[in-house]
Amino acid sequence: MAKLNKLTDEKGFRETLALDTAQAWKNWTANFPNVGQKAHGILQDGAPMFRSVTQLHTNGSQSRPSEKLQALDLVAAGHASAGGCAILLEKDALGIPANELKKLDEEELETLERLWKLFKTDSIMRFVPKFEGIVEKDDKRYLRMSYLLRPFRRARVLDVNIGTRTWLEKECDNKKLRPDLLERMKAEYPDQVTAEEQNSAGVTKLRFMRLRDAMTTIGTLGFRIDGIAGSRPTSEIEDWSAHIKKVQTFKDTADLFRAFIEMASEHDHQQEGVPAETLAQAMLEKLREIRKAFATSSCMRRHECIGSSLLLVADAFGQAGVFWIDFGKTRLLPEDCHVDHNVEWQPGSHEDGVVIGLTNMVSSWQTCLDSMSRIEDPLTSNTAITTGCLKSCISQ
């Protein structure tokens, strides 16, 4: 009960529980008579302006705070962000989201089990969601992991794909022609479709993925901002998803990071939050920490990490976090093979460029912070690693 009383003293408690109406809050607190009138009085102003989760409804029934499952709608990118119910949340005894349930992928399961069994003390593991096993619900199997957004209030989230390629080496041998990918190429990159491809039955997955990487900052910086969640329109950005798709240069990434952190630092009710510069500094330090962990990790020397992402989380109360997620294409390498993650890929090398991407992200966030401090040096700020196929990303 002491924990409950502490939580009810915080303005964000109801948002954390996803109690979206004053009546829902009243029903929930009725389960705890000792909460008293103080808890009821704090939050009788109606629904919160932002919710990180949405409760599941079945057969048109009204939601109840006692339900154990919720559907996570604070998803920045990936298949789950497109709809459906690929990611669920489990609540604890107090009704607070505690664990995430993600649709089971056998490759990701194998990686998570290996990481938490063999490498649990490795430096990189403090950035990885804790794996809690497999759960079966409604004849579906899920990976149970710790809920990374639990410490945050009104979290703002960026999903950033990390590494210089998004395809596995084995995909080089897949010669199957995909008509759906050809249509996507024609729609998204019409100038890149060759005359031969125009009249073909399709293109290989490798052709499409290498083109997509080359046409985005994956090919120039080793990272790509894929999506955002918890955002709200600002004076500069009305549609965040559309704006993200236009990011092409180093300067674009720094500008978007600045817009994100300025938005995240503001309270929903237009009260003062923490200074954006303070929040940007906190995010920069987290990125430096994970870069160091990745570069020195014995675990990472043994793994090829393709298609994984960094989850960047911030709120207006000064909290910032960086987490490593999405391990469906993370592979354990043969005993005689090790990778550094900071050199360009060559056939058979298994290098993924993750540290290149992390280094460029640190540089981009430093540029973002410098622009806030008005100490930007035009001769040095917009710089990035440019090895081999990685192009210069200095914006003119």
C-alpha positions in Angstrom: 0.0 0.0 0.0 2.9 2.3 0.6 3.9 1.9 -3.0 0.3 2.6 -4.1 0.2 5.8 -2.0 3.5 7.0 -3.5 2.1 6.4 -7.0 -1.1 8.2 -6.3 0.9 11.3 -5.4 2.1 11.6 -8.9 0.1 13.4 -11.6 0.9 10.8 -14.2 -0.4 7.8 -12.2 -3.7 7.5 -14.1 -1.9 7.7 -17.5 0.4 4.9 -16.3 -2.6 2.7 -15.5 -4.3 3.7 -18.8 -7.4 4.8 -16.8 -8.8 7.0 -19.5 -11.9 8.4 -17.8 -12.6 9.8 -14.4 -15.2 7.0 -13.9 -12.6 4.3 -14.7 -10.2 5.9 -12.1 -13.0 5.9 -9.5 -13.8 2.2 -10.2 -10.1 1.2 -9.9 -9.5 3.1 -6.6 -12.7 1.5 -5.2 -10.7 -1.7 -5.0 -8.4 0.0 -2.5 -10.5 1.6 0.3 -7.4 2.9 2.1 -6.3 5.1 -0.8 -8.7 7.7 0.6 -10.1 10.9 -0.8 -6.7 12.4 -1.7 -6.3 9.9 -4.6 -9.8 10.6 -5.9 -9.3 14.4 -5.6 -6.1 14.6 -7.5 -7.4 13.1 -10.8 -11.0 14.1 -11.3 -10.3 16.4 -14.2 -11.3 14.0 -16.9 -9.3 11.9 -19.3 -5.6 12.4 -19.6 -4.3 14.0 -22.8 -2.0 11.0 -23.6 -2.1 7.3 -22.9 0.8 4.9 -23.6 -1.5 1.9 -23.8 -5.0 1.0 -24.8 -7.1 -1.7 -23.1 -8.4 -4.6 -25.1 -12.1 -4.8 -25.6 -14.1 -8.0 -26.6 -17.7 -8.3 -27.7 -18.2 -4.6 -27.3 -17.7 -4.7 -23.5 -16.5 -1.8 -21.5 -12.9 -1.8 -20.4 -12.1 -2.5 -16.8 -8.9 -1.6 -14.9 -8.7 -5.1 -13.5 -8.1 -6.7 -17.0 -4.7 -8.3 -17.1 -3.9 -7.6 -20.8 -3.6 -4.4 -22.8 -2.7 -3.8 -26.4 0.3 -1.6 -26.7 -0.4 1.3 -29.1 2.9 3.2 -28.4 4.7 1.4 -31.2 7.1 3.5 -33.3 7.9 1.1 -36.1 7.8 -2.5 -37.4 4.9 -4.7 -38.2 3.1 -4.0 -35.0 3.0 -0.3 -35.7 0.9 -1.0 -38.8 -2.0 -2.3 -36.7 -3.2 -5.6 -35.3 -2.3 -6.9 -31.9 1.3 -8.1 -32.3 2.4 -6.6 -29.0 0.4 -6.9 -25.7 1.1 -5.7 -22.2 0.7 -7.6 -18.9 -0.2 -5.8 -15.8 1.1 -6.4 -12.3 -1.1 -6.7 -9.1 -1.6 -3.0 -9.0 -2.8 -2.8 -12.6 0.4 -1.2 -13.9 1.9 -2.5 -17.2 4.9 -4.7 -16.2 5.7 -7.0 -19.1 5.5 -6.9 -22.9 4.2 -9.8 -24.9 5.5 -9.9 -28.4 4.4 -12.4 -31.1 6.9 -15.3 -31.0 9.5 -15.5 -33.7 11.7 -18.6 -33.4 14.9 -16.9 -34.4 14.4 -14.1 -31.9 13.5 -16.6 -29.2 16.7 -18.5 -29.8 18.7 -15.2 -29.6 17.0 -14.0 -26.4 17.5 -17.4 -24.7 21.1 -17.4 -25.6 21.8 -13.8 -24.5 20.2 -14.3 -21.1 21.7 -17.7 -20.5 25.2 -17.3 -21.7 25.9 -13.6 -21.6 23.7 -12.1 -18.9 26.6 -10.3 -17.2 27.9 -8.8 -20.4 28.1 -5.0 -20.6 25.5 -4.9 -23.4 22.8 -6.7 -21.5 21.7 -3.7 -19.4 20.3 -2.2 -22.7 18.4 -5.4 -23.6 14.8 -6.0 -22.3 14.8 -8.9 -19.8 13.5 -12.1 -21.2 10.9 -13.8 -19.0 10.0 -16.8 -21.1 7.2 -17.9 -23.4 3.5 -17.2 -22.8 0.5 -18.8 -24.5 -2.7 -16.8 -24.8 -5.7 -17.7 -27.0 -3.7 -20.4 -28.8 -1.0 -17.9 -29.6 2.6 -17.9 -28.4 4.4 -14.8 -27.2 7.8 -13.8 -25.9 7.5 -12.2 -22.5 9.9 -9.3 -21.9 10.2 -6.5 -19.4 8.2 -3.4 -20.3 10.8 -0.8 -21.2 8.5 2.2 -20.9 7.4 1.4 -17.3 9.6 4.1 -15.7 8.5 6.8 -18.1 5.5 9.2 -17.9 3.9 10.2 -21.2 6.8 8.7 -23.0 7.9 9.9 -26.5 9.6 7.2 -28.5 11.9 7.0 -31.6 12.7 3.7 -33.3 16.1 3.8 -35.0 17.3 0.9 -37.2 21.0 0.4 -36.5 23.8 -0.9 -38.8 24.9 -0.5 -42.4 22.8 -3.2 -43.9 19.4 -4.8 -43.2 19.8 -8.1 -45.0 21.5 -11.4 -44.0 24.4 -12.8 -46.0 22.3 -15.9 -46.7 19.8 -13.7 -48.6 22.5 -13.2 -51.2 21.7 -16.7 -52.4 17.9 -16.3 -52.7 17.1 -15.8 -56.4 13.4 -15.9 -56.1 11.7 -13.0 -58.0 9.2 -11.0 -56.0 6.6 -9.1 -58.0 5.4 -7.3 -54.9 8.8 -5.9 -54.2 9.1 -4.8 -57.9 5.9 -2.8 -57.4 7.2 -1.2 -54.3 10.4 -0.2 -56.2 8.3 1.4 -58.9 6.3 3.3 -56.3 9.1 4.3 -53.9 12.2 4.5 -56.2 10.9 4.8 -59.8 14.2 6.3 -61.0 16.1 3.3 -59.8 14.1 0.6 -61.7 16.1 -0.6 -64.7 14.6 -1.2 -68.2 15.2 -4.9 -67.7 13.4 -4.8 -64.4 10.4 -2.9 -65.8 9.6 -5.9 -67.9 10.6 -8.6 -65.5 8.4 -10.8 -63.2 9.9 -9.2 -60.1 13.1 -8.5 -58.2 14.9 -10.4 -55.5 14.5 -9.5 -51.9 18.3 -8.7 -51.8 18.0 -6.3 -54.7 15.1 -4.4 -53.0 16.7 -4.3 -49.6 20.1 -3.1 -50.9 18.4 -0.4 -52.9 16.4 0.7 -49.9 19.5 0.8 -47.7 21.4 2.8 -50.3 18.5 5.3 -50.7 18.3 6.0 -46.9 20.7 7.0 -44.2 21.4 3.3 -43.5 23.7 3.5 -46.5 25.4 6.7 -45.5 25.3 6.9 -41.7 24.6 3.3 -40.6 21.3 4.2 -38.9 17.8 5.1 -40.1 15.0 6.7 -38.1 12.1 4.4 -38.8 9.3 5.7 -36.7 7.9 7.7 -33.8 5.3 7.1 -31.1 3.7 9.4 -28.5 4.3 12.4 -30.7 2.1 15.4 -31.1 2.1 18.1 -33.9 4.4 21.1 -33.4 4.7 24.4 -35.1 7.3 22.9 -37.4 6.1 19.3 -37.8 2.5 18.5 -38.4 2.9 14.9 -39.6 5.9 13.2 -38.0 5.7 10.0 -40.0 5.7 11.9 -43.3 8.6 14.1 -42.0 10.7 11.1 -41.0 10.4 9.7 -44.5 12.1 12.8 -45.9 15.2 12.4 -43.7 18.2 12.0 -46.1 21.2 13.7 -44.7 23.2 14.0 -41.5 21.8 17.5 -40.9 18.3 16.1 -41.4 18.9 13.6 -38.6 20.3 16.2 -36.2 17.3 18.5 -37.0 14.8 15.7 -36.4 16.5 14.7 -33.1 16.3 18.3 -32.0 12.6 18.6 -32.9 11.9 15.3 -31.1 13.7 16.2 -27.9 12.1 19.7 -27.8 8.7 18.1 -28.2 9.5 15.5 -25.6 10.6 18.1 -23.1 7.3 19.9 -23.1 4.5 19.0 -20.8 1.2 18.0 -22.4 -0.7 20.7 -20.5 1.8 23.3 -21.7 3.4 23.6 -18.3 7.2 23.8 -18.2 9.0 20.5 -18.4 12.7 20.0 -18.2 15.0 22.1 -20.5 15.3 20.5 -23.9 19.1 20.9 -23.7 19.2 18.9 -20.4 17.1 16.1 -22.0 19.3 16.1 -25.1 22.5 15.8 -22.9 21.0 12.9 -21.1 20.1 11.1 -24.3 23.6 11.8 -25.7 25.2 10.2 -22.6 23.0 7.1 -22.9 24.1 6.7 -26.6 27.7 7.1 -25.6 27.3 4.4 -23.0 25.7 1.9 -25.4 28.3 2.6 -28.0 31.1 1.8 -25.5 29.3 -1.3 -24.3 28.8 -2.5 -27.9 32.5 -1.9 -28.9 33.8 -3.7 -25.8 31.3 -6.5 -25.5 32.6 -10.0 -25.8 29.1 -11.1 -26.6 28.8 -8.8 -29.5 32.1 -10.1 -31.0 30.3 -13.4 -31.5 27.1 -12.0 -33.1 26.1 -10.6 -36.4 23.3 -8.0 -35.7 21.1 -7.3 -38.6 17.8 -5.4 -38.6 17.9 -4.6 -34.8 16.9 -1.2 -33.5 17.5 1.3 -30.8 14.5 2.5 -28.9 15.1 6.2 -27.8 12.7 7.2 -25.0 12.3 10.5 -23.3 9.7 12.4 -21.2 9.1 15.9 -19.9 10.2 14.9 -16.4 13.8 14.5 -17.3 14.0 10.8 -18.0 15.9 9.5 -21.1 16.6 5.9 -22.1 18.2 4.0 -24.9 17.4 0.3 -25.4 18.4 -2.4 -27.9 15.5 -4.4 -29.4 14.4 -6.6 -32.3 16.6 -9.7 -32.6 14.9 -11.6 -35.4 18.0 -11.4 -37.6 20.7 -11.5 -34.9 22.9 -14.6 -35.4 25.6 -16.4 -33.4 28.7 -16.7 -35.5 30.9 -19.8 -36.0 33.6 -20.3 -33.3 36.3 -19.1 -35.7 34.5 -15.9 -36.7 34.5 -12.6 -34.9 33.2 -9.2 -35.9 34.2 -5.6 -34.9 31.0 -3.9 -36.1 33.0 -0.9 -37.2 34.2 -1.8 -40.7 32.4 -2.1 -44.0 30.9 -5.4 -45.0 32.7 -7.7 -47.4 31.2 -11.1 -48.6 31.7 -13.6 -45.8 32.9 -11.1 -43.2 29.5 -10.8 -41.4 30.3 -7.2 -40.4 27.1 -5.2 -39.8 28.4 -1.7 -39.1 26.5 -1.3 -35.9 29.3 0.7 -34.2 29.6 2.9 -37.3 25.9 3.7 -36.9 26.2 4.3 -33.1 29.2 6.6 -33.7 27.3 8.6 -36.2 24.2 8.8 -34.0 26.4 10.2 -31.2 27.8 12.8 -33.6 24.3 13.7 -34.8 23.0 14.1 -31.2 26.1 16.2 -30.4 25.3 18.4 -33.3 21.7 18.6 -32.0 23.0 19.6 -28.6 25.5 22.1 -30.0 22.7 23.8 -32.0 20.7 24.3 -28.8 23.7 25.8 -27.1 24.5 28.1 -30.0 28.1 26.9 -30.2 27.8 25.0 -33.4 31.1 25.0 -35.4 30.2 24.8 -39.1 33.6 23.3 -39.9 33.3 20.4 -37.5 29.8 19.7 -36.4 28.3 17.9 -39.4 30.7 15.1 -39.6 30.3 11.4 -39.8 32.2 8.2 -40.5 32.7 7.6 -44.2 34.4 4.3 -44.8 34.2 2.4 -48.1 30.6 2.5 -49.4 29.5 4.9 -46.7 29.2 8.3 -48.3 29.9 11.7 -46.9 26.8 13.0 -45.1 27.9 16.6 -44.5 24.9 18.7 -45.5 25.8 21.6 -47.7 
